[in-house]
Amino acid sequence: MYPVELTAPMAGELNNLGFESLTTAEQVDDVMENQEGTTLLVVNSVCGCAAANARPGVRFSLEGEKRPDNLVTVFAGVDREATEKAREYMLPYPPSSPSIALFKDGRLVHFLERHHIEGRSADIIAANLKMAYERFC
C-alpha cells in the first residue's frame, strides 16, 4: 500500500477534473448500483503510464462536447477494498492498473486495460475515449 501523502497529488489530478474518489467498497457499490446515464470509472495508479498517458488522456477526453454524466475513481495500491469492488464491476476483464471503464446504465460498455494505455500517447487515449463518448453518452 502506498502512503496517501505520496499519492494525493496523483489523485488530485482527477479530483480537480471533477472526479469523485471512492475509498470504500460501500461507496463503489452505491455509485455503481444507483447510476443513471454514463459513468467513467478510472482505476488510478502510481505507475509512469498513469502519469504520462492515462490521467492526461482522460483530461483531454473531457474537453469535447460529449462526456460522461458521472466521473469516479479508485486508487490501486491505496484504497484496496474500493479497487477490488470496482474490479468486480469490470469483469470479465482481469485486474489492470491503470484502467478506464465506461458504464451506461450500470452496464460496462467500453474498457481500456493497461496494455491499451501503456506505450500510447495521451492524445490516442483521449481519441479512443471520445469515440466511446460519442457512441454511448
N, C-alpha and C positions, 0 to 999 in steps of 0.2 A: 504494500500500500504506500502511496506517495503522500508526503505531508501536504496538507491544504495550503500552507504558505507557499510552497513551490508551484502548485497548480492553479492558485487563484487567478493569476494574470491570464492563463490559458482559458480558464472557464469564463473569465471576464470578457474575452473576445466575443464569445457567443452571447453572453448576457447583455452586452452593450448593443447587440443587434435585436434584442427583444426576446431571446430565448429564455425560457424558464428552466432553471436547473432542478432536476428531480433527484432527490438524495435518498429516498426510501422506496422500498418495494410498493408500499401502500400508495405513495404519490404516483408511481408509474401506473399501477392498476387503475387508479382514479381517472387519470388522463386518458388512458387507452380504452377503458370500458365506457367512458362517457363522452367520447369525442364525436363531434359532428363536423362534416366537411373534411378538410385535409389537414394532416398533421405531419410536420417534418421532425423526425427524431434523429439527433446526431449523437453517436457514441464518440465522445471526445477522448483524446489520448495525449500523452506527453511526447510521443514519437515525432520525429522530424517530418514525416509525411502529413501528420495532422497540422503542424505549424506551417509548413510550406505549401501544402496543397489543399487539405480538407477544409480547414477553417476559412482561408481566403476564398476558396471555391464556393463555399456556402454563402459567404458575404456577397460575392459578385452575383450569385444566382438570385439573390433577393432584390437586386436593383431593377429587375424587369417589372412589367405591368402585372403579370400573373405571379402569385406567390401563395404559399400555404396559409391556411387560416390560423393554424396553431404552430408554435415553434417551441420544442422542448429538447433537453439534452441530459444525458447522464455522462459521468466521467469514469472511464475504465481505470482501475487501479486506485480509485479514491472512494467512490460510492459503490462498493461491491454488490450489495443486495439490490440496489436500484438497477445497476447494469445487468445483473443476472436476470432480473424480472423483465427488463426491456428486451433482452435477447430472446426470451420466451415468445414474445410477440413477433420476432423476426424469423422464427422457424419457417421453413426447413433450413435456412442458411446457418452455417456454423458461426460460432463467436468470431468477431472480427473487430479490431480496434486500429484505427478509427473505422467507422462505417456511417452510412447515411441512409435512412429509411423514410419513405413517403407512404403514408397511410391515407386512405379515403374511406370515410365512414367506418373506421375500425379495421379495414382490410389492407394488408400490405400490397402496394401496387408498384413500387419501384424501390430498388435496393442497390447501393454501391458498397461492395466489400472492400477491404483493404487493398486487395490486388487490383481493384478498379481505380484506386486513389494513388497508390504508390507509383512513382515514376510518371505521373501525368500532371500536367500543369493545372494551376487553379482555374485558368480560363477554360480548359477542356472539361473539368469537373463542373464548373458553372454552366457551360453549354449543355451538358448532359442533364443537369437538374432543371434547367429552364425548359428543355424539351418535355420533361416529365410534368412540370407545372402546366405547360400549355395543354397537355393531354388530360390531366386529372384535376387541375384547380379551376 
